[in-house]
Amino acid sequence: MPISTIVIIVLILVLIGAVPAWPHSRSWGYGPSGIVGVVLVVILVLVLMGRL
């Protein structure tokens, strides 16, 4: 399995985990999912440029 596929799967799982839908994370707001979104955009740009 190529490394890019593994990275995409891990990022999707982290993005789902960062959604503030559970009681312990409601006070966090959208900060964690925003950070994961920025990381996802950076990874996407690297994949499109062929660097990853």
WOZI-V812437 format. One record per helix or strand of 3 or more residues. SS is the DSSP state (H for helix, E for strand). FROM is the first residue (numbers start at 0). TO is the last residue. Records with the same first field share a line. If there is no record, write none. Layout:
BEGIN
SS->FROM-TO / FROM-TO
END
This chain:
BEGIN
H->2-16 / 22-27 / 30-48
END
